[in-house]
Each structure stands twice: as structure tokens, then as C-alpha cells.
Amino acid sequence: MSRQGDMHDLASARAYVTRMLEDPDVRTLVAADDADRLLALAAVSVDRANANGWVFYWAHPDARRRGVTSRLVRALADRELGEGGLHRLELGYRVNNPGSGAVARAAGFVQEGLEREKFLVNGERVDVVTAARLKTDPV
């Protein structure tokens, strides 16, 4: 999660999640296991003026490839495009992260473009796929 903040232990991870939950411009959903351990987080940073939002998500390695994150992102998108009052949700994922792309597609996001060499990761330029889901898109 180096692109989202400096988390290096359990305390810093808890502080990060707490900040997300307390930020009035970020709407969050989390998935936890039976032992109340955080498995995944999905959130939307809200642009109130335009009724839009930027979606981001992550999952603990134990939760990957089980559909946890896809269900979480879909639930977040359904909520925000419904009772949340937003019209458009956007997200981006690195082309070298096929798991994140699978999450976006499973949550109903449609690819809209490619931002060439957007991120600098470990000294290498990486393309980013942009995708969106509209209130008017079929579920």
C-alpha cells in the first residue's frame, strides 16, 4: 500500500483505516472475517459539486481470489449510485495488476481509457486503465 500511505505495522494500518472512516468526504465499506480481522476496504472519495466519486480498494492477501473485494466494491458502488446520491463513479488500476482489473469488471465498471505511463513505480512507468460506472448503467 505504499501508494496510499506509510503503513508498516498494525498500528499504522489501524490509523489509516480510522482516518478513512472519519473523513466526511470519504465513504467506506470494509469486509472482516469472523475474528473481526480486516480483509478488504473499498471507499469512494466524493466530489459533491459534481455528484461523482473516485473509488479505491485494497485487500489483504488472505482475501484475494475469493471474490471478497469484488463483492465489496459492487456493494459500495450500488449504495453510492443509489441512496448515496452519486451519478458517476470512477477508478483506475495499473495494467500490470490484473486482479484489480477483475475486481473493477466484476463490480460493473466499464473501461473508458488508458492513461499511458501515469505512475512511476519502482523507477518504471506504468500505464493505468480508467473505468467508470454510471447511475444509469445496467446492473
C-alpha positions, 0 to 999 in steps of 0.5 A: 500500500505504499501508494496510499500511505506509510503503513508498516505495522498494525498500528499504522494500518489501524490509523489509516483505516480510522482516518478513512472512516472519519473523513466526511468526504470519504465513504467506506465499506470494509469486509472482516472475517469472523475474528473481526480481522480486516480483509478488504476496504473499498471507499469512494472519495466524493466530489459533491459539486459534481455528484461523482466519486473516485473509488479505491480498494485494497485487500489483504492477501488472505482475501484475494481470489475469493471474490471478497473485494469484488463483492465489496466494491459492487456493494459500495458502488450500488449504495453510492449510485443509489441512496448515496446520491452519486451519478458517476463513479470512477477508478483506475488500476495499473495494467500490470495488476490484473486482479484489480482489473477483475475486481473493477469488471466484476463490480460493473465498471466499464473501461473508458481509457488508458492513461499511458505511463501515469505512475512511476513505480519502482523507477518504471512507468506504468500505464493505468486503465480508467473505468467508470460506472454510471447511475444509469448503467445496467446492473 
